[in-house]
Amino acid sequence: MTTPQEAAKYFATALPHCAALNMEMEEVGVSSATMSMPYDKKLIGDPATGVIHGGAISALMDSCGGASVFLHPDNGAASVTLDLRIDYMRPAIPEKRIYAQATCYHVTRSVAFVRVIAWDTSKDRLIATATGAFSFQHKAAKSS
Amino acid sequence: MNARTSNTAQDIKERRDAALNRLVDAIPYTSFLGVSFDRRGDELTATMAYSDQLIGNPTVPAIHGGAMAAFMETVAIIELAWIDLFKQIEADKLSGDEIAQMPFPTLPKVIDLTVDYLSVGRSRDTYARARINRAGRRYASVHVETWQDNRSKLVAQATGHFLMPEKTDTSPPKGG
């Protein structure tokens, strides 16, 4: 049987919008995931500076958050985003690959809570952070 | 004021459409998402045309939450920039040609965005309208609602805060 860790590796390519943004799964862990997305001119949000649109970063952070929920050991079903708050620290540097790392730090019977950070050249230089709540279904609850 | 500009109903429509197109066409990400705008006076309604690349979960199928967030952020930024641009072109009664030669406006920068996902985004066109709740000199707060089949059944809503570009004040100095 495929483990969630193995399945999560295909997350970026199996989800059409992730594939359209050329996302890649960098690292899968327990309740955590790291994903990345290359710079692309078609994603420019501000033509004056060439800076990528915040929306593309939101999509990366949302995907990565979803992946971390999927990677929670008790996860029993596909989850959807209930809410997501994204804070933008600084613009991403044009031409640089963007990384996001998500942790699913708490789950209840029906909700998973997630934190995400995003950076470009260095993890010390955050471009955005996000917190979100996702729907969650316990493995045990599903079978009962 | 420019003497050669006239102000027929046709001129007004052309001016407004030219300004809106100038703004929207210059941002590559809007076309990547398939976003276009309908205009009634200064009111905008955005459409994110359905395409398979917007899908997040192919088994439902549902539009990716990230695409929905991106759509709402785009709509908020365009709304803020458009309202500013609208005032400017109306005050100066600019022609389509003059608008084409204007420097591209500095866009507001997103500070934060909070998205509520209220129902599944199905595989069809999605619509959005933005409402500016606060438009200060430095900060603006914008609320966006998206729907598909029924205007009253929202797919998602978002509130975002934006840093407004520094205004180059061209008006004569006030007394004092």
Interface residues (C-beta under 8 A of the other chain):
Chain A: A14 L15 P16 H17 C18 A19 A20 K41 K42 L43 I44 G45 D46 P47 A48 I52 H53 G54 G55 A56 S58 A59 L60 M61 D62 S63 G66 A78 V80 T81 L82 D83 L84 R85 I86 D87 Y88 P91
Chain B: A26 I27 P28 Y29 S31 F32 L33 D52 Q53 L54 I55 G56 N57 P58 T59 A62 I63 H64 G65 G66 A67 A69 A70 F71 E73 T74 I77 F104 T106 L107 K109 V110 I111 D112 L113 T114 V115 D116 Y117 V120
